Amino acid sequence: MPISALTSKYQATIPRMVRETLHLAAGDRVEFLVAHDGAVSVRKAPEPVNELQALEATLAPEWSSDDDETAYADL
């Protein structure tokens, strides 16, 4: 099982086995998927179709909770 340590800036090197499996290259973006049970998986992020979708992809996880939906439902 590949292991990587976090730096003081919370950065980690993606181990070679993972990079090769996901066909990652320098500059590629990765996506972290968090399951309800706390399990986390990583995959190569899909390419955004346009600039607006790229922006939405950076904001969506921050504003997608049930509490946010309830709080802003009347806007």
mmCIF file of the N, C-alpha and C atoms, coordinates in Angstrom:
data_MODEL
# 
_entry.id   MODEL 
# 
loop_
_atom_site.group_PDB 
_atom_site.id 
_atom_site.type_symbol 
_atom_site.label_atom_id 
_atom_site.label_alt_id 
_atom_site.label_comp_id 
_atom_site.label_asym_id 
_atom_site.label_entity_id 
_atom_site.label_seq_id 
_atom_site.pdbx_PDB_ins_code 
_atom_site.Cartn_x 
_atom_site.Cartn_y 
_atom_site.Cartn_z 
_atom_site.occupancy 
_atom_site.B_iso_or_equiv 
_atom_site.pdbx_formal_charge 
_atom_site.auth_seq_id 
_atom_site.auth_comp_id 
_atom_site.auth_asym_id 
_atom_site.auth_atom_id 
_atom_site.pdbx_PDB_model_num 
ATOM 1   N N  . MET A 1 1  ? 0.850   -1.172 0.000   1.00 0.00 ? 1  MET A N  1 
ATOM 2   C CA . MET A 1 1  ? 0.000   0.000  0.000   1.00 0.00 ? 1  MET A CA 1 
ATOM 3   C C  . MET A 1 1  ? 0.895   1.234  0.000   1.00 0.00 ? 1  MET A C  1 
ATOM 4   N N  . PRO A 1 2  ? 0.749   2.103  -1.015  1.00 0.00 ? 2  PRO A N  1 
ATOM 5   C CA . PRO A 1 2  ? 1.566   3.323  -1.073  1.00 0.00 ? 2  PRO A CA 1 
ATOM 6   C C  . PRO A 1 2  ? 1.205   4.286  0.069   1.00 0.00 ? 2  PRO A C  1 
ATOM 7   N N  . ILE A 1 3  ? 2.222   4.923  0.620   1.00 0.00 ? 3  ILE A N  1 
ATOM 8   C CA . ILE A 1 3  ? 2.043   5.896  1.704   1.00 0.00 ? 3  ILE A CA 1 
ATOM 9   C C  . ILE A 1 3  ? 2.785   7.170  1.345   1.00 0.00 ? 3  ILE A C  1 
ATOM 10  N N  . SER A 1 4  ? 2.205   8.306  1.738   1.00 0.00 ? 4  SER A N  1 
ATOM 11  C CA . SER A 1 4  ? 2.838   9.596  1.522   1.00 0.00 ? 4  SER A CA 1 
ATOM 12  C C  . SER A 1 4  ? 2.661   10.427 2.788   1.00 0.00 ? 4  SER A C  1 
ATOM 13  N N  . ALA A 1 5  ? 3.649   11.253 3.103   1.00 0.00 ? 5  ALA A N  1 
ATOM 14  C CA . ALA A 1 5  ? 3.586   12.109 4.286   1.00 0.00 ? 5  ALA A CA 1 
ATOM 15  C C  . ALA A 1 5  ? 3.182   13.532 3.877   1.00 0.00 ? 5  ALA A C  1 
ATOM 16  N N  . LEU A 1 6  ? 2.490   14.214 4.770   1.00 0.00 ? 6  LEU A N  1 
ATOM 17  C CA . LEU A 1 6  ? 2.108   15.606 4.523   1.00 0.00 ? 6  LEU A CA 1 
ATOM 18  C C  . LEU A 1 6  ? 3.250   16.539 4.893   1.00 0.00 ? 6  LEU A C  1 
ATOM 19  N N  . THR A 1 7  ? 3.408   17.593 4.100   1.00 0.00 ? 7  THR A N  1 
ATOM 20  C CA . THR A 1 7  ? 4.373   18.634 4.430   1.00 0.00 ? 7  THR A CA 1 
ATOM 21  C C  . THR A 1 7  ? 3.723   19.619 5.392   1.00 0.00 ? 7  THR A C  1 
ATOM 22  N N  . SER A 1 8  ? 4.449   20.600 5.837   1.00 0.00 ? 8  SER A N  1 
ATOM 23  C CA . SER A 1 8  ? 3.893   21.620 6.729   1.00 0.00 ? 8  SER A CA 1 
ATOM 24  C C  . SER A 1 8  ? 2.805   22.448 6.048   1.00 0.00 ? 8  SER A C  1 
ATOM 25  N N  . LYS A 1 9  ? 2.753   22.406 4.716   1.00 0.00 ? 9  LYS A N  1 
ATOM 26  C CA . LYS A 1 9  ? 1.705   23.108 3.959   1.00 0.00 ? 9  LYS A CA 1 
ATOM 27  C C  . LYS A 1 9  ? 0.578   22.161 3.546   1.00 0.00 ? 9  LYS A C  1 
ATOM 28  N N  . TYR A 1 10 ? 0.530   20.996 4.170   1.00 0.00 ? 10 TYR A N  1 
ATOM 29  C CA . TYR A 1 10 ? -0.496  19.977 3.901   1.00 0.00 ? 10 TYR A CA 1 
ATOM 30  C C  . TYR A 1 10 ? -0.471  19.466 2.467   1.00 0.00 ? 10 TYR A C  1 
ATOM 31  N N  . GLN A 1 11 ? 0.703   19.407 1.891   1.00 0.00 ? 11 GLN A N  1 
ATOM 32  C CA . GLN A 1 11 ? 0.872   18.858 0.550   1.00 0.00 ? 11 GLN A CA 1 
ATOM 33  C C  . GLN A 1 11 ? 1.457   17.459 0.675   1.00 0.00 ? 11 GLN A C  1 
ATOM 34  N N  . ALA A 1 12 ? 1.118   16.608 -0.297  1.00 0.00 ? 12 ALA A N  1 
ATOM 35  C CA . ALA A 1 12 ? 1.637   15.243 -0.298  1.00 0.00 ? 12 ALA A CA 1 
ATOM 36  C C  . ALA A 1 12 ? 2.032   14.873 -1.717  1.00 0.00 ? 12 ALA A C  1 
ATOM 37  N N  . THR A 1 13 ? 3.038   14.040 -1.837  1.00 0.00 ? 13 THR A N  1 
ATOM 38  C CA . THR A 1 13 ? 3.429   13.497 -3.134  1.00 0.00 ? 13 THR A CA 1 
ATOM 39  C C  . THR A 1 13 ? 2.532   12.305 -3.434  1.00 0.00 ? 13 THR A C  1 
ATOM 40  N N  . ILE A 1 14 ? 2.004   12.256 -4.643  1.00 0.00 ? 14 ILE A N  1 
ATOM 41  C CA . ILE A 1 14 ? 1.207   11.103 -5.045  1.00 0.00 ? 14 ILE A CA 1 
ATOM 42  C C  . ILE A 1 14 ? 2.189   10.001 -5.444  1.00 0.00 ? 14 ILE A C  1 
ATOM 43  N N  . PRO A 1 15 ? 2.126   8.879  -4.769  1.00 0.00 ? 15 PRO A N  1 
ATOM 44  C CA . PRO A 1 15 ? 3.082   7.800  -5.050  1.00 0.00 ? 15 PRO A CA 1 
ATOM 45  C C  . PRO A 1 15 ? 3.037   7.345  -6.514  1.00 0.00 ? 15 PRO A C  1 
ATOM 46  N N  . ARG A 1 16 ? 4.180   6.888  -7.007  1.00 0.00 ? 16 ARG A N  1 
ATOM 47  C CA . ARG A 1 16 ? 4.328   6.482  -8.408  1.00 0.00 ? 16 ARG A CA 1 
ATOM 48  C C  . ARG A 1 16 ? 3.245   5.477  -8.820  1.00 0.00 ? 16 ARG A C  1 
ATOM 49  N N  . MET A 1 17 ? 2.983   4.480  -7.979  1.00 0.00 ? 17 MET A N  1 
ATOM 50  C CA . MET A 1 17 ? 1.988   3.460  -8.331  1.00 0.00 ? 17 MET A CA 1 
ATOM 51  C C  . MET A 1 17 ? 0.618   4.109  -8.610  1.00 0.00 ? 17 MET A C  1 
ATOM 52  N N  . VAL A 1 18 ? 0.248   5.094  -7.804  1.00 0.00 ? 18 VAL A N  1 
ATOM 53  C CA . VAL A 1 18 ? -1.032  5.784  -7.975  1.00 0.00 ? 18 VAL A CA 1 
ATOM 54  C C  . VAL A 1 18 ? -0.997  6.651  -9.229  1.00 0.00 ? 18 VAL A C  1 
ATOM 55  N N  . ARG A 1 19 ? 0.097   7.390  -9.421  1.00 0.00 ? 19 ARG A N  1 
ATOM 56  C CA . ARG A 1 19 ? 0.231   8.237  -10.634 1.00 0.00 ? 19 ARG A CA 1 
ATOM 57  C C  . ARG A 1 19 ? 0.115   7.401  -11.891 1.00 0.00 ? 19 ARG A C  1 
ATOM 58  N N  . GLU A 1 20 ? 0.790   6.251  -11.899 1.00 0.00 ? 20 GLU A N  1 
ATOM 59  C CA . GLU A 1 20 ? 0.764   5.401  -13.090 1.00 0.00 ? 20 GLU A CA 1 
ATOM 60  C C  . GLU A 1 20 ? -0.617  4.785  -13.292 1.00 0.00 ? 20 GLU A C  1 
ATOM 61  N N  . THR A 1 21 ? -1.256  4.365  -12.212 1.00 0.00 ? 21 THR A N  1 
ATOM 62  C CA . THR A 1 21 ? -2.586  3.772  -12.316 1.00 0.00 ? 21 THR A CA 1 
ATOM 63  C C  . THR A 1 21 ? -3.601  4.772  -12.858 1.00 0.00 ? 21 THR A C  1 
ATOM 64  N N  . LEU A 1 22 ? -3.509  6.030  -12.397 1.00 0.00 ? 22 LEU A N  1 
ATOM 65  C CA . LEU A 1 22 ? -4.453  7.068  -12.823 1.00 0.00 ? 22 LEU A CA 1 
ATOM 66  C C  . LEU A 1 22 ? -3.993  7.809  -14.080 1.00 0.00 ? 22 LEU A C  1 
ATOM 67  N N  . HIS A 1 23 ? -2.813  7.429  -14.604 1.00 0.00 ? 23 HIS A N  1 
ATOM 68  C CA . HIS A 1 23 ? -2.237  8.098  -15.783 1.00 0.00 ? 23 HIS A CA 1 
ATOM 69  C C  . HIS A 1 23 ? -2.119  9.611  -15.551 1.00 0.00 ? 23 HIS A C  1 
ATOM 70  N N  . LEU A 1 24 ? -1.549  9.966  -14.401 1.00 0.00 ? 24 LEU A N  1 
ATOM 71  C CA . LEU A 1 24 ? -1.376  11.376 -14.044 1.00 0.00 ? 24 LEU A CA 1 
ATOM 72  C C  . LEU A 1 24 ? -0.054  11.908 -14.565 1.00 0.00 ? 24 LEU A C  1 
ATOM 73  N N  . ALA A 1 25 ? -0.079  13.165 -14.955 1.00 0.00 ? 25 ALA A N  1 
ATOM 74  C CA . ALA A 1 25 ? 1.130   13.872 -15.376 1.00 0.00 ? 25 ALA A CA 1 
ATOM 75  C C  . ALA A 1 25 ? 1.180   15.199 -14.626 1.00 0.00 ? 25 ALA A C  1 
ATOM 76  N N  . ALA A 1 26 ? 2.340   15.822 -14.612 1.00 0.00 ? 26 ALA A N  1 
ATOM 77  C CA . ALA A 1 26 ? 2.497   17.120 -13.954 1.00 0.00 ? 26 ALA A CA 1 
ATOM 78  C C  . ALA A 1 26 ? 1.455   18.089 -14.501 1.00 0.00 ? 26 ALA A C  1 
ATOM 79  N N  . GLY A 1 27 ? 0.781   18.796 -13.607 1.00 0.00 ? 27 GLY A N  1 
ATOM 80  C CA . GLY A 1 27 ? -0.231  19.768 -14.004 1.00 0.00 ? 27 GLY A CA 1 
ATOM 81  C C  . GLY A 1 27 ? -1.640  19.206 -14.038 1.00 0.00 ? 27 GLY A C  1 
ATOM 82  N N  . ASP A 1 28 ? -1.779  17.874 -14.008 1.00 0.00 ? 28 ASP A N  1 
ATOM 83  C CA . ASP A 1 28 ? -3.118  17.290 -13.968 1.00 0.00 ? 28 ASP A CA 1 
ATOM 84  C C  . ASP A 1 28 ? -3.773  17.634 -12.638 1.00 0.00 ? 28 ASP A C  1 
ATOM 85  N N  . ARG A 1 29 ? -5.092  17.687 -12.658 1.00 0.00 ? 29 ARG A N  1 
ATOM 86  C CA . ARG A 1 29 ? -5.853  17.949 -11.442 1.00 0.00 ? 29 ARG A CA 1 
ATOM 87  C C  . ARG A 1 29 ? -6.413  16.635 -10.925 1.00 0.00 ? 29 ARG A C  1 
ATOM 88  N N  . VAL A 1 30 ? -6.485  16.503 -9.606  1.00 0.00 ? 30 VAL A N  1 
ATOM 89  C CA . VAL A 1 30 ? -7.067  15.314 -8.999  1.00 0.00 ? 30 VAL A CA 1 
ATOM 90  C C  . VAL A 1 30 ? -8.278  15.727 -8.177  1.00 0.00 ? 30 VAL A C  1 
ATOM 91  N N  . GLU A 1 31 ? -9.178  14.787 -8.004  1.00 0.00 ? 31 GLU A N  1 
ATOM 92  C CA . GLU A 1 31 ? -10.416 15.025 -7.274  1.00 0.00 ? 31 GLU A CA 1 
ATOM 93  C C  . GLU A 1 31 ? -10.470 14.039 -6.112  1.00 0.00 ? 31 GLU A C  1 
ATOM 94  N N  . PHE A 1 32 ? -10.834 14.521 -4.933  1.00 0.00 ? 32 PHE A N  1 
ATOM 95  C CA . PHE A 1 32 ? -10.955 13.681 -3.757  1.00 0.00 ? 32 PHE A CA 1 
ATOM 96  C C  . PHE A 1 32 ? -12.436 13.460 -3.486  1.00 0.00 ? 32 PHE A C  1 
ATOM 97  N N  . LEU A 1 33 ? -12.837 12.208 -3.394  1.00 0.00 ? 33 LEU A N  1 
ATOM 98  C CA . LEU A 1 33 ? -14.232 11.852 -3.157  1.00 0.00 ? 33 LEU A CA 1 
ATOM 99  C C  . LEU A 1 33 ? -14.354 11.318 -1.744  1.00 0.00 ? 33 LEU A C  1 
ATOM 100 N N  . VAL A 1 34 ? -15.183 11.964 -0.933  1.00 0.00 ? 34 VAL A N  1 
ATOM 101 C CA . VAL A 1 34 ? -15.342 11.581 0.466   1.00 0.00 ? 34 VAL A CA 1 
ATOM 102 C C  . VAL A 1 34 ? -16.701 10.898 0.628   1.00 0.00 ? 34 VAL A C  1 
ATOM 103 N N  . ALA A 1 35 ? -16.683 9.650  1.072   1.00 0.00 ? 35 ALA A N  1 
ATOM 104 C CA . ALA A 1 35 ? -17.916 8.888  1.285   1.00 0.00 ? 35 ALA A CA 1 
ATOM 105 C C  . ALA A 1 35 ? -18.478 9.195  2.678   1.00 0.00 ? 35 ALA A C  1 
ATOM 106 N N  . HIS A 1 36 ? -19.735 8.869  2.875   1.00 0.00 ? 36 HIS A N  1 
ATOM 107 C CA . HIS A 1 36 ? -20.386 9.114  4.173   1.00 0.00 ? 36 HIS A CA 1 
ATOM 108 C C  . HIS A 1 36 ? -19.714 8.353  5.307   1.00 0.00 ? 36 HIS A C  1 
ATOM 109 N N  . ASP A 1 37 ? -19.091 7.219  4.989   1.00 0.00 ? 37 ASP A N  1 
ATOM 110 C CA . ASP A 1 37 ? -18.425 6.440  6.043   1.00 0.00 ? 37 ASP A CA 1 
ATOM 111 C C  . ASP A 1 37 ? -17.014 6.938  6.339   1.00 0.00 ? 37 ASP A C  1 
ATOM 112 N N  . GLY A 1 38 ? -16.601 8.040  5.675   1.00 0.00 ? 38 GLY A N  1 
ATOM 113 C CA . GLY A 1 38 ? -15.283 8.615  5.916   1.00 0.00 ? 38 GLY A CA 1 
ATOM 114 C C  . GLY A 1 38 ? -14.204 8.108  4.980   1.00 0.00 ? 38 GLY A C  1 
ATOM 115 N N  . ALA A 1 39 ? -14.525 7.140  4.146   1.00 0.00 ? 39 ALA A N  1 
ATOM 116 C CA . ALA A 1 39 ? -13.547 6.648  3.178   1.00 0.00 ? 39 ALA A CA 1 
ATOM 117 C C  . ALA A 1 39 ? -13.292 7.725  2.122   1.00 0.00 ? 39 ALA A C  1 
ATOM 118 N N  . VAL A 1 40 ? -12.057 7.839  1.704   1.00 0.00 ? 40 VAL A N  1 
ATOM 119 C CA . VAL A 1 40 ? -11.681 8.836  0.710   1.00 0.00 ? 40 VAL A CA 1 
ATOM 120 C C  . VAL A 1 40 ? -11.018 8.135  -0.464  1.00 0.00 ? 40 VAL A C  1 
ATOM 121 N N  . SER A 1 41 ? -11.410 8.526  -1.672  1.00 0.00 ? 41 SER A N  1 
ATOM 122 C CA . SER A 1 41 ? -10.741 8.013  -2.863  1.00 0.00 ? 41 SER A CA 1 
ATOM 123 C C  . SER A 1 41 ? -10.299 9.191  -3.710  1.00 0.00 ? 41 SER A C  1 
ATOM 124 N N  . VAL A 1 42 ? -9.325  8.936  -4.545  1.00 0.00 ? 42 VAL A N  1 
ATOM 125 C CA . VAL A 1 42 ? -8.787  9.987  -5.399  1.00 0.00 ? 42 VAL A CA 1 
ATOM 126 C C  . VAL A 1 42 ? -8.867  9.511  -6.841  1.00 0.00 ? 42 VAL A C  1 
ATOM 127 N N  . ARG A 1 43 ? -9.168  10.437 -7.746  1.00 0.00 ? 43 ARG A N  1 
ATOM 128 C CA . ARG A 1 43 ? -9.199  10.106 -9.164  1.00 0.00 ? 43 ARG A CA 1 
ATOM 129 C C  . ARG A 1 43 ? -8.754  11.318 -9.962  1.00 0.00 ? 43 ARG A C  1 
ATOM 130 N N  . LYS A 1 44 ? -8.403  11.086 -11.198 1.00 0.00 ? 44 LYS A N  1 
ATOM 131 C CA . LYS A 1 44 ? -8.046  12.178 -12.084 1.00 0.00 ? 44 LYS A CA 1 
ATOM 132 C C  . LYS A 1 44 ? -9.311  12.997 -12.320 1.00 0.00 ? 44 LYS A C  1 
ATOM 133 N N  . ALA A 1 45 ? -9.223  14.288 -12.131 1.00 0.00 ? 45 ALA A N  1 
ATOM 134 C CA . ALA A 1 45 ? -10.402 15.147 -12.285 1.00 0.00 ? 45 ALA A CA 1 
ATOM 135 C C  . ALA A 1 45 ? -10.765 15.270 -13.754 1.00 0.00 ? 45 ALA A C  1 
ATOM 136 N N  . PRO A 1 46 ? -12.062 15.226 -14.040 1.00 0.00 ? 46 PRO A N  1 
ATOM 137 C CA . PRO A 1 46 ? -12.474 15.423 -15.431 1.00 0.00 ? 46 PRO A CA 1 
ATOM 138 C C  . PRO A 1 46 ? -12.159 16.845 -15.879 1.00 0.00 ? 46 PRO A C  1 
ATOM 139 N N  . GLU A 1 47 ? -11.877 16.988 -17.143 1.00 0.00 ? 47 GLU A N  1 
ATOM 140 C CA . GLU A 1 47 ? -11.596 18.316 -17.689 1.00 0.00 ? 47 GLU A CA 1 
ATOM 141 C C  . GLU A 1 47 ? -12.883 19.136 -17.726 1.00 0.00 ? 47 GLU A C  1 
ATOM 142 N N  . PRO A 1 48 ? -12.861 20.370 -17.213 1.00 0.00 ? 48 PRO A N  1 
ATOM 143 C CA . PRO A 1 48 ? -14.057 21.212 -17.296 1.00 0.00 ? 48 PRO A CA 1 
ATOM 144 C C  . PRO A 1 48 ? -14.359 21.541 -18.753 1.00 0.00 ? 48 PRO A C  1 
ATOM 145 N N  . VAL A 1 49 ? -15.645 21.614 -19.064 1.00 0.00 ? 49 VAL A N  1 
ATOM 146 C CA . VAL A 1 49 ? -16.065 21.889 -20.439 1.00 0.00 ? 49 VAL A CA 1 
ATOM 147 C C  . VAL A 1 49 ? -15.822 23.348 -20.797 1.00 0.00 ? 49 VAL A C  1 
ATOM 148 N N  . ASN A 1 50 ? -16.021 24.239 -19.844 1.00 0.00 ? 50 ASN A N  1 
ATOM 149 C CA . ASN A 1 50 ? -15.782 25.654 -20.115 1.00 0.00 ? 50 ASN A CA 1 
ATOM 150 C C  . ASN A 1 50 ? -15.359 26.371 -18.830 1.00 0.00 ? 50 ASN A C  1 
ATOM 151 N N  . GLU A 1 51 ? -15.081 27.637 -18.937 1.00 0.00 ? 51 GLU A N  1 
ATOM 152 C CA . GLU A 1 51 ? -14.569 28.414 -17.812 1.00 0.00 ? 51 GLU A CA 1 
ATOM 153 C C  . GLU A 1 51 ? -15.568 28.477 -16.659 1.00 0.00 ? 51 GLU A C  1 
ATOM 154 N N  . LEU A 1 52 ? -16.862 28.597 -16.960 1.00 0.00 ? 52 LEU A N  1 
ATOM 155 C CA . LEU A 1 52 ? -17.879 28.658 -15.914 1.00 0.00 ? 52 LEU A CA 1 
ATOM 156 C C  . LEU A 1 52 ? -17.929 27.346 -15.134 1.00 0.00 ? 52 LEU A C  1 
ATOM 157 N N  . GLN A 1 53 ? -17.846 26.218 -15.823 1.00 0.00 ? 53 GLN A N  1 
ATOM 158 C CA . GLN A 1 53 ? -17.846 24.937 -15.129 1.00 0.00 ? 53 GLN A CA 1 
ATOM 159 C C  . GLN A 1 53 ? -16.591 24.769 -14.284 1.00 0.00 ? 53 GLN A C  1 
ATOM 160 N N  . ALA A 1 54 ? -15.482 25.296 -14.743 1.00 0.00 ? 54 ALA A N  1 
ATOM 161 C CA . ALA A 1 54 ? -14.249 25.225 -13.960 1.00 0.00 ? 54 ALA A CA 1 
ATOM 162 C C  . ALA A 1 54 ? -14.420 26.006 -12.659 1.00 0.00 ? 54 ALA A C  1 
ATOM 163 N N  . LEU A 1 55 ? -15.041 27.177 -12.728 1.00 0.00 ? 55 LEU A N  1 
ATOM 164 C CA . LEU A 1 55 ? -15.286 27.978 -11.535 1.00 0.00 ? 55 LEU A CA 1 
ATOM 165 C C  . LEU A 1 55 ? -16.265 27.263 -10.607 1.00 0.00 ? 55 LEU A C  1 
ATOM 166 N N  . GLU A 1 56 ? -17.330 26.734 -11.164 1.00 0.00 ? 56 GLU A N  1 
ATOM 167 C CA . GLU A 1 56 ? -18.321 26.023 -10.357 1.00 0.00 ? 56 GLU A CA 1 
ATOM 168 C C  . GLU A 1 56 ? -17.692 24.840 -9.631  1.00 0.00 ? 56 GLU A C  1 
ATOM 169 N N  . ALA A 1 57 ? -16.785 24.151 -10.277 1.00 0.00 ? 57 ALA A N  1 
ATOM 170 C CA . ALA A 1 57 ? -16.139 22.991 -9.669  1.00 0.00 ? 57 ALA A CA 1 
ATOM 171 C C  . ALA A 1 57 ? -15.349 23.375 -8.425  1.00 0.00 ? 57 ALA A C  1 
ATOM 172 N N  . THR A 1 58 ? -14.836 24.600 -8.379  1.00 0.00 ? 58 THR A N  1 
ATOM 173 C CA . THR A 1 58 ? -14.074 25.025 -7.204  1.00 0.00 ? 58 THR A CA 1 
ATOM 174 C C  . THR A 1 58 ? -14.992 25.448 -6.068  1.00 0.00 ? 58 THR A C  1 
ATOM 175 N N  . LEU A 1 59 ? -16.233 25.838 -6.371  1.00 0.00 ? 59 LEU A N  1 
ATOM 176 C CA . LEU A 1 59 ? -17.146 26.333 -5.345  1.00 0.00 ? 59 LEU A CA 1 
ATOM 177 C C  . LEU A 1 59 ? -18.169 25.301 -4.886  1.00 0.00 ? 59 LEU A C  1 
ATOM 178 N N  . ALA A 1 60 ? -18.554 24.396 -5.752  1.00 0.00 ? 60 ALA A N  1 
ATOM 179 C CA . ALA A 1 60 ? -19.645 23.472 -5.463  1.00 0.00 ? 60 ALA A CA 1 
ATOM 180 C C  . ALA A 1 60 ? -19.487 22.705 -4.147  1.00 0.00 ? 60 ALA A C  1 
ATOM 181 N N  . PRO A 1 61 ? -18.333 22.105 -3.864  1.00 0.00 ? 61 PRO A N  1 
ATOM 182 C CA . PRO A 1 61 ? -18.235 21.345 -2.617  1.00 0.00 ? 61 PRO A CA 1 
ATOM 183 C C  . PRO A 1 61 ? -18.442 22.202 -1.372  1.00 0.00 ? 61 PRO A C  1 
ATOM 184 N N  . GLU A 1 62 ? -18.088 23.459 -1.460  1.00 0.00 ? 62 GLU A N  1 
ATOM 185 C CA . GLU A 1 62 ? -18.196 24.348 -0.308  1.00 0.00 ? 62 GLU A CA 1 
ATOM 186 C C  . GLU A 1 62 ? -19.648 24.706 -0.006  1.00 0.00 ? 62 GLU A C  1 
ATOM 187 N N  . TRP A 1 63 ? -20.500 24.702 -1.026  1.00 0.00 ? 63 TRP A N  1 
ATOM 188 C CA . TRP A 1 63 ? -21.875 25.177 -0.865  1.00 0.00 ? 63 TRP A CA 1 
ATOM 189 C C  . TRP A 1 63 ? -22.902 24.096 -1.159  1.00 0.00 ? 63 TRP A C  1 
ATOM 190 N N  . SER A 1 64 ? -22.576 22.856 -0.922  1.00 0.00 ? 64 SER A N  1 
ATOM 191 C CA . SER A 1 64 ? -23.498 21.805 -1.322  1.00 0.00 ? 64 SER A CA 1 
ATOM 192 C C  . SER A 1 64 ? -24.071 20.999 -0.157  1.00 0.00 ? 64 SER A C  1 
ATOM 193 N N  . SER A 1 65 ? -24.041 21.547 1.048   1.00 0.00 ? 65 SER A N  1 
ATOM 194 C CA . SER A 1 65 ? -24.574 20.790 2.181   1.00 0.00 ? 65 SER A CA 1 
ATOM 195 C C  . SER A 1 65 ? -26.088 20.984 2.284   1.00 0.00 ? 65 SER A C  1 
ATOM 196 N N  . ASP A 1 66 ? -26.756 20.070 2.969   1.00 0.00 ? 66 ASP A N  1 
ATOM 197 C CA . ASP A 1 66 ? -28.203 20.191 3.187   1.00 0.00 ? 66 ASP A CA 1 
ATOM 198 C C  . ASP A 1 66 ? -28.527 21.456 3.976   1.00 0.00 ? 66 ASP A C  1 
ATOM 199 N N  . ASP A 1 67 ? -27.657 21.814 4.935   1.00 0.00 ? 67 ASP A N  1 
ATOM 200 C CA . ASP A 1 67 ? -27.885 23.034 5.716   1.00 0.00 ? 67 ASP A CA 1 
ATOM 201 C C  . ASP A 1 67 ? -27.865 24.268 4.827   1.00 0.00 ? 67 ASP A C  1 
ATOM 202 N N  . ASP A 1 68 ? -26.941 24.314 3.870   1.00 0.00 ? 68 ASP A N  1 
ATOM 203 C CA . ASP A 1 68 ? -26.883 25.450 2.945   1.00 0.00 ? 68 ASP A CA 1 
ATOM 204 C C  . ASP A 1 68 ? -28.130 25.513 2.076   1.00 0.00 ? 68 ASP A C  1 
ATOM 205 N N  . GLU A 1 69 ? -28.579 24.365 1.595   1.00 0.00 ? 69 GLU A N  1 
ATOM 206 C CA . GLU A 1 69 ? -29.789 24.331 0.770   1.00 0.00 ? 69 GLU A CA 1 
ATOM 207 C C  . GLU A 1 69 ? -30.987 24.884 1.544   1.00 0.00 ? 69 GLU A C  1 
ATOM 208 N N  . THR A 1 70 ? -31.097 24.500 2.795   1.00 0.00 ? 70 THR A N  1 
ATOM 209 C CA . THR A 1 70 ? -32.211 24.982 3.645   1.00 0.00 ? 70 THR A CA 1 
ATOM 210 C C  . THR A 1 70 ? -32.080 26.468 3.906   1.00 0.00 ? 70 THR A C  1 
ATOM 211 N N  . ALA A 1 71 ? -30.887 26.907 4.268   1.00 0.00 ? 71 ALA A N  1 
ATOM 212 C CA . ALA A 1 71 ? -30.668 28.311 4.632   1.00 0.00 ? 71 ALA A CA 1 
ATOM 213 C C  . ALA A 1 71 ? -30.913 29.259 3.466   1.00 0.00 ? 71 ALA A C  1 
ATOM 214 N N  . TYR A 1 72 ? -30.582 28.821 2.258   1.00 0.00 ? 72 TYR A N  1 
ATOM 215 C CA . TYR A 1 72 ? -30.691 29.720 1.108   1.00 0.00 ? 72 TYR A CA 1 
ATOM 216 C C  . TYR A 1 72 ? -31.846 29.361 0.182   1.00 0.00 ? 72 TYR A C  1 
ATOM 217 N N  . ALA A 1 73 ? -32.784 28.525 0.629   1.00 0.00 ? 73 ALA A N  1 
ATOM 218 C CA . ALA A 1 73 ? -33.878 28.065 -0.210  1.00 0.00 ? 73 ALA A CA 1 
ATOM 219 C C  . ALA A 1 73 ? -34.783 29.202 -0.692  1.00 0.00 ? 73 ALA A C  1 
ATOM 220 N N  . ASP A 1 74 ? -34.920 30.263 0.107   1.00 0.00 ? 74 ASP A N  1 
ATOM 221 C CA . ASP A 1 74 ? -35.841 31.347 -0.268  1.00 0.00 ? 74 ASP A CA 1 
ATOM 222 C C  . ASP A 1 74 ? -35.179 32.462 -1.072  1.00 0.00 ? 74 ASP A C  1 
ATOM 223 N N  . LEU A 1 75 ? -33.946 32.283 -1.458  1.00 0.00 ? 75 LEU A N  1 
ATOM 224 C CA . LEU A 1 75 ? -33.261 33.328 -2.243  1.00 0.00 ? 75 LEU A CA 1 
ATOM 225 C C  . LEU A 1 75 ? -33.598 33.225 -3.703  1.00 0.00 ? 75 LEU A C  1 
# 
